[in-house]
Amino acid sequence: MTSRNFTDRVFQFWEYRVSHGLLLIRSPQSAGEPTNVDIICAGVEYLAIPRFFRGIEIVGPTPAEIRSLEEILGKEISPEFVHIIASSGQRFPVVAASLKSETNELEIFENPLDDLML
């Protein structure tokens, strides 16, 4: 997995849709930032994240993190489905079929998850 680094932005747990396991973490545009940075996960099976992040880096899991998540979920997990959000010296796991990041100029209440629901 390639690390993705957004250490200069503030992010928020923006939305979760249970029906499709869709998660949106957003760093919204502001006077100093003309674009949103959205992190979108699909097929979320497990997450343990705070509401706010001050800078994040998306990294791969350690073997110990995978073992811990396998214990929690009671099954074997492929490392490709484990995404770690590192922020403020801590690591937060998200087990999901996919994770992508994108930059956009959507308005505050526009949501990229709506396009995934079609």
N, C-alpha and C positions, 0 to 999 in steps of 0.2 A: 504494500500500500504506500502510495506517495503521501507524505505529510503535507497538509495545507495549513498555512499560518495566517491568522488574522489578529495579531497581537495589538493592533492599534484601534480596535473597534470594541464597542460595548454591545453585547448580544443579550437577547431575551428569549426564553421559552415562549414562543408566540402562540402556537396552536397545536392540538393533537386531535386527530379524528379516529375514534375507536373503530368505526366500521371498516376502514381500509388500512388501519395501522399507519397513518400518515402523520409525520411530525414536522413542524416548521420551527426552526430557531432563526431569529432575524436580528440583524443589526440595521435599524431603520436609517433612512436618509435624514440629514439634518442640515443646518446652516453650513456646517463645515464639511459635510459628506453628501455629495449630490446623488448617491446611489444607495440602494439597500444591498446588503449581503445576506442572502438566504441560504440556509443549510436545510436541505430537504431529505428526510428519510422515509422510505416506504417499506411496508412489511415489518413494522416494529414489533418485536416480541418482548423486549425488556428495555427499560431505561432507568437510570438513576442520575438525574441531573438537577441542578438548582434552577431557580427562575431567572437569575441574572448571571452573566459572565462578563468579566472585564478582560477582554482579549482571549482568544482561543487558538488552539492548534489541534488539528485533527490528526491523530497518529494511530498506529497499529497497537494491538494488545500485547501484553507480555504473556508468557505461558501461565504464570500464576493467575493472571486476570481471567484467562480462558477457563482454567480449572475452577475458579471461584464461581464464574457464571454458569458452568456446567452443573455445579452443585446446586445453585439456586434454581435453575430451570429443570434439573433432573434428567438431562439428556446431553449427548455429545453435541458440540457446536463447532462448526467450521470457522477458523480464524477470519476468513474473508467476510463473515457476517458480524464481526465484532469491531465496532468503531469506538475509539476512545477520544473524548473531548478533554484536552488538557487545558487547564485555566487556573491561574493564581496558585501554581504549585500543586494542584490536585488533579486527579484523573477520574473522569466520569464515563461509564460505559453506556453504549447504546447497541443493542443487538437488533439488527435490521437487515433485510434482504439487500437494500441499497442505501447509499448516502451520496448526495451530490451537493456541491455549492454553486451558487450562481449570483451574479450581480445584475440588478435590474433597477428600473426607475418607477416601479409600481407605486401608486398612492398608498397611504397608510392603511386603508381598509381593503385594498386589493390584495388578493391572495393567490400565490402560484399553485396551491393545493386544489383550487377550483378546477384548473385545467387537467389535473390528474384524475378527477372524478368523472370525467366525461366518458 
